[in-house]
């Protein structure tokens, strides 16, 4: 059964929301889905992605994300957005930074 573009974009938005909330329990990962960031594959299954988002320390510095720009290419949803970070070292804070993701 085909999944509508709207449902695929909603799933991508749920993933971005989970980056910020650190709670991926509501993200509808397909069992065999993967993640590619900056051309590097670093997510290897739905279970791996959920576990990483829920427990990965590397995501704890994410404070927010800008509204994404979505484009659909074939069966892929591409989202381009900035990740806003919060970092504190030795009790001090750093201003928000951003990283463009697509």
C-alpha positions as CSV (number, residue, x, y, z in Angstrom):
1,X,0.0,0.0,0.0
2,X,1.4,3.4,-1.0
3,X,2.0,6.0,1.7
4,X,0.9,9.5,0.8
5,X,3.4,12.3,0.6
6,X,1.6,14.0,3.5
7,X,2.1,11.0,5.7
8,X,5.8,10.7,4.7
9,X,6.4,14.4,5.5
10,X,4.6,13.9,8.8
11,X,6.9,11.0,9.6
12,X,10.0,13.1,8.8
13,X,8.6,15.9,11.0
14,X,8.1,13.4,13.8
15,X,11.8,12.5,13.5
16,X,12.9,16.1,13.6
17,X,10.6,16.6,16.7
18,X,12.3,13.6,18.3
19,X,15.8,15.2,17.7
20,X,14.6,18.1,19.9
21,X,12.6,16.2,22.5
22,X,14.9,13.1,22.7
23,X,11.8,10.9,22.6
24,X,11.5,8.8,19.4
25,X,8.7,6.5,20.6
26,X,6.2,8.1,18.3
27,X,8.3,8.2,15.2
28,X,7.0,5.7,12.7
29,X,10.3,4.1,11.7
30,X,10.1,1.4,9.1
31,X,12.2,-1.7,10.2
32,X,14.7,-1.3,7.4
33,X,15.0,2.5,7.3
34,X,18.3,4.2,7.3
35,X,19.7,7.7,8.0
36,X,22.1,9.6,5.8
37,X,23.6,12.8,7.0
38,X,26.0,14.9,4.9
39,X,26.3,11.9,2.6
40,X,27.3,9.5,5.4
41,X,25.1,6.6,6.4
42,X,24.9,6.6,10.2
43,X,21.5,5.0,10.9
44,X,21.1,1.3,10.1
45,X,17.5,0.3,11.1
46,X,14.4,1.6,12.7
47,X,15.3,0.1,16.0
48,X,18.8,1.6,15.8
49,X,17.5,5.0,15.0
50,X,14.9,4.9,17.8
51,X,17.5,3.8,20.3
52,X,20.0,6.5,19.2
53,X,17.5,9.3,19.5
54,X,16.2,8.1,22.9
55,X,19.5,7.5,24.5
56,X,22.3,9.0,22.4
57,X,24.3,11.6,24.3
58,X,25.2,13.2,20.9
59,X,21.6,14.4,20.6
60,X,21.4,15.9,24.1
61,X,23.0,19.2,22.9
62,X,20.1,19.8,20.5
63,X,17.8,22.5,21.8
64,X,15.6,23.2,18.8
65,X,15.3,23.0,15.0
66,X,14.2,25.5,12.4
67,X,11.2,24.7,10.3
68,X,12.3,22.3,7.6
69,X,12.1,22.7,3.9
70,X,10.8,19.4,2.5
71,X,11.2,18.0,-1.0
72,X,10.1,14.6,-2.2
73,X,12.3,12.8,-4.7
74,X,10.9,9.5,-5.8
75,X,10.4,7.5,-2.6
76,X,12.6,9.7,-0.5
77,X,11.7,12.7,1.7
78,X,14.5,15.3,2.0
79,X,14.3,17.8,4.8
80,X,16.7,20.7,5.1
81,X,16.8,22.5,8.5
82,X,19.1,24.0,11.1
83,X,19.7,22.3,14.4
84,X,20.2,24.7,17.2
85,X,22.4,23.5,20.0
86,X,23.0,24.3,23.6
87,X,26.4,23.5,25.0
88,X,27.8,24.0,28.4
89,X,31.4,23.3,29.5
90,X,32.7,23.6,33.0
91,X,29.5,25.2,34.2
92,X,29.4,27.9,31.6
93,X,27.1,28.1,28.6
94,X,27.8,28.8,25.0
95,X,25.4,30.7,22.7
96,X,23.2,28.6,20.5
97,X,24.9,27.3,17.4
98,X,23.4,25.8,14.3
99,X,24.2,23.0,12.0
100,X,22.4,22.7,8.6
101,X,21.1,19.2,8.0
102,X,19.5,17.8,4.9
